[in-house]
Amino acid sequence: MTRLNLLLLLAVIGTALLLVHTQYQSRQLYGQYYRAQAEARTLETEYERLQVERRAQATPLRIETLVKDKLKMRTTTPAITLYVRADGTVIPAVPPAPPVVPAGTPAAAAAARSTR
């Protein structure tokens, strides 16, 4: 009988220790869970702040200013546009203006006759 009582006492003590250990682990896990939730909220707030900052940085006016100032780019115009044909020849978008010939020269007289 004493052996049985001793065996049952050891089983109760072992079960009690296991229960205490399980409760301790449970409390630790809940603490980690709440810390993770707080960190998730912090990260969400940071993410939203960064999204707002990104939208503010990506305004067309700011991008245009950066492109002009830092990259030294300019808006395209027909005067600076060139088109490349399939055979590799390059043609301007706007035909070049005819050369200005000073009046009173033989070239000016010939140009005037050819336009009539």
SEVEXGU-828648 format. One record per residue (C-alpha): x negated, y negated, z negated. Coordinates in steps of 0.05 Angstrom, whole numbers, padded with zeros to 5 digits, always signed. Each point is the difference from the previous one (the first is absolute). Example, Ala and Ser with C-alpha at 12.3 -4.5 7.8 and 13.67 -1.06 7.14 Angstrom:
-00246+00090-00156/-00027-00069+00013/
This chain:
+00000+00000+00000/-00056-00049-00016/-00031+00014+00068/+00065-00016+00034/+00007-00064-00042/-00072-00020+00016/+00012+00014+00074/+00064-00041+00000/-00035-00056-00038/-00055-00002+00052/+00052+00000+00056/+00037-00059-00033/-00065-00039-00011/-00022+00014+00072/+00067-00021+00027/-00001-00064-00043/-00070-00017+00025/+00022+00012+00072/+00061-00045-00011/-00043-00055-00030/-00050+00006+00058/+00057-00002+00051/+00031-00062-00032/-00069-00034+00000/-00009+00015+00074/+00070-00024+00014/-00014-00066-00034/-00064-00008+00038/+00035+00014+00066/+00055-00050-00016/-00053-00052-00015/-00034+00014+00066/+00067-00003+00035/+00017-00068-00028/-00069-00027+00016/+00007+00026+00071/+00068-00034+00006/-00029-00066-00025/-00057+00006+00049/+00050+00015+00057/+00039-00063-00018/-00065-00040+00000/-00020+00028+00067/+00068-00014+00030/-00004-00072-00024/-00070-00006+00029/+00023+00031+00066/+00058-00049+00006/-00047-00059-00015/-00048+00024+00054/+00057+00007+00050/+00021-00072-00013/-00072-00023+00007/-00007+00039+00065/+00062-00031+00029/-00026-00069-00020/-00067+00014+00033/+00032+00024+00065/+00037-00063+00019/-00009-00018+00074/-00026-00069-00017/-00054+00027-00046/-00021+00053+00051/-00004-00053+00055/-00042-00045-00044/-00048+00057-00017/-00006+00021+00073/-00016-00071+00022/-00048-00016-00057/-00037+00064-00014/+00003+00037+00066/-00003-00062+00044/+00056+00026+00044/+00047-00043+00041/+00067+00007+00032/+00001+00027+00070/+00017-00045+00058/+00004+00014+00074/-00064-00040+00009/-00042+00050-00040/+00037+00063+00021/-00030+00048+00050/+00034+00060+00032/-00038+00062+00021/+00026+00039+00060/-00004+00075+00006/-00059-00006+00047/-00039-00039-00053/+00005-00070+00030/+00017-00057-00047/+00049-00054+00019/+00018-00061-00042/+00071-00009-00024/+00001-00071+00027/-00032-00013+00067/-00058-00048-00005/+00013-00072+00019/-00028-00022+00067/-00065-00039-00008/+00007-00075-00003/-00038-00032+00058/-00018-00073-00007/+00034-00045+00051/-00041-00026+00057/-00042+00063+00010/+00003+00042+00062/+00028+00059-00041/+00058-00044-00023/+00017-00019+00071/-00002+00073+00021/+00044+00020-00059/+00050-00055+00017/+00004+00024+00073/+00011+00073-00021/+00059-00017-00045/+00039-00035+00057/
